[in-house]
């Protein structure tokens, strides 16, 4: 018999957590640092006027420190919606995660500026449920092209939060940066819209001095066509595997990732159809060489086990609902413990 603990999900509009990123309040240890250019145009020129917009952030990371900073700002003003069809990002190497969240459905009421993410999430735990993710990346360079006629519809003048989580293990202060270009198409060319969700197991216990596996099964509550999928763990994660689940048994593994820092992004062409009642089974394999039990959390010494899905059609109620886990506890809350 499963134990349920506050079921919830974090949804994405334009991109994938690559986990996740995640999608999603994540941390890591960085192996080296990168210097930021003086201006974003030197590294990634913004889209031409009328062809999209750029979101940019640069923050200092003092030597031998872990930073988790949030920037709050507004998207450019235009008429109606941006029809986002292509995203390209460039950022410092070894960032564990950078993501952009729409704040329209959240109670967060802060003026534009740079804030401490720890404080924001502690004071506003509902962000993990009500925040809508526009984009996320863990790698230095990433590019996502949606199919012809497919777009994420993003309101103009929308208030957003961009966050960077980074561990500077060097003895030198560095500037950590991220630039995201969102290219748009004419809204009249849009034939289908995307939506997405995160599936997580937030009840993790990785025992000390041991190898350990956590698995989760979820099923869709609506028919969807999955176009992107990726996984997310922290540094103890050695491998993630994903197989289709028909509601009773799992099929063959179709996704495998063994790089926790730069997880594989699966682009389905044609899309992978999941009917209502069908879903996924994913396994997170860990190796814990420390003397402490590691549990779910945002920090560099915590762990995660989750998938990010982007799909059509754009249904805000569609999700892959967790029905079974390896320890019998269903906790998808993702709130700070």
Buried (B, 14 or more C-beta within 10 A) or exposed (E): EEEEBEEBBBBBBBBBBBBBBBBBBBBBBBEEBBEBBEEBEEBBEBBEEEEBBBBBBBBEBEEEEBBBBBBBBEBEEEEEBBBBBBBBBBBBBBBBBBBBBBBEEBEBEEEEEBBEBBEBBEEBEBBBBBBBBBBBBBBBEBEBEBBEEBBBBBEBEBBBBBBBBBBBBBEEEBBBBBBBBBBBBEEEEBEBBBBBBBBBBBBBEBEEEEEBBBBBBBBBBBBBBBBBBBBBBBBBBBBBBBBBBEEEEBEEEBBBBEBBBBBBBBBBEEBBEBEEEBBBBBBBBBBBEEEEEBBBBBBBBBBBBBBBBBBBEBBEEBBBBBBBBBBEBBBBBBBBE
